[in-house]
Amino acid sequence: MELSVEAARQLLESEPGATLLLDVREASELAICSIAGAVHIPMREIPGRLDTLPRDRHILVLCHHGSRSQRVTQFLRHNGLANVSNIEGGINAWAERIDPGLACY
């Protein structure tokens, strides 16, 4: 259910059409830093937008440190989306280990 940032990056690069990066942070957080190509749906909006998420792609859920994205991952799995993974450590880990040019907050 959880992937490291390295494994998430590998999936996004090797299977771009089969994976979706879902950023569940707030717009104010997104203004500080973001990952190109991510779909942004704040956590509080997920229940109302459940039907807009693809069921034929692996959804990788991202937040600041991994707590909110873990809850969203569990919610999505509980609601019938089986191929969903939490990105462990969130964008903070991504900035530390993948893209040091991203601003940290």
N, C-alpha and C positions, 0 to 999 in steps of 0.2 A: 504494500500500500504506500510505502514511502520510497522515494528515489533520492539519491545524492544529486547535487547540482551537476556533477560531472556526467552522471548517467542521463540526466534530463537533457543536458546540452547535446550529448551524443544522439539521443532519440530525435531531438529537434533537427539536427543536422543530417542524420542519415535517413530519416523518414518524415520529411517536412509535410507531405500531404496526408500522412496518417496520424499526425500528432497535432494537438492544439495546446498552446500555452495560455492558461486562464489566470489572469492577475486579479485577485479579489480585494486589493487594497483600495483605500479611498482616493478620490481624485487629488486631494492635497498631497498625498504620498506619491502618487504617480507624477506629479509636477516636479518632485525632487529627483527621481530617477525611474527609469523603466527599461524594459527589454523590448527591442524592436520586434514587431510581429505579434506581440501578446494581445489577446483580447481582454479588455477591461470590463469586468462586471463587479461592482462592489459587493462584498459579502451579503449585505442586507437585501440586495436585489436578486440574489440567486433564486430563491423560491418562486418569485414571479416570472423569472426568465428561464426556468427549467426546460421548457419546451423549445427554446432557441439553441440549446446545446446539442452538438452532433453526437449521435450514438454510434457512429461508425469510425470514430477517431479516438486515439488515446489522449485523454485530457490530463494535462499536467497542471496542477493548481499551485499557485505561488502567492505568498503574502510577504510581510516584513521578515518575520523570523520562523514561520512555519506553523504557528498555532491556529490562526484563522483558517489557513488553507487546509489544515488537517480536519477541522470541523466541516468545512465545505466538502472535502473529499468524502468523509463519512456520510454526509447528507446526500450527496449525489449517488453514492453506491446504494444507500438505503432506498433511493427513489429510482432504481432500475438502470443506472449507468454503471456498468460493471468495470469498464476499462478507464479508471480514474486513479491517478497517483498524486500524492502530496510531494512537493519538492522540499526536502528536509533543509531547514535553515533559512528558507526563503530568499528574498532578494539580498539580504544581508550576506548570506553565504555565497551567493552568486557574485556579489561585488568583491568579496574577499578572495575567492578561488577561481573565478572565471573571468571577470571583467573589472579589474581594479580601477578603471576609469570612471565607474559609476559612483555617484555621490552616496555616501552612507549617512544614515540619520538614526 
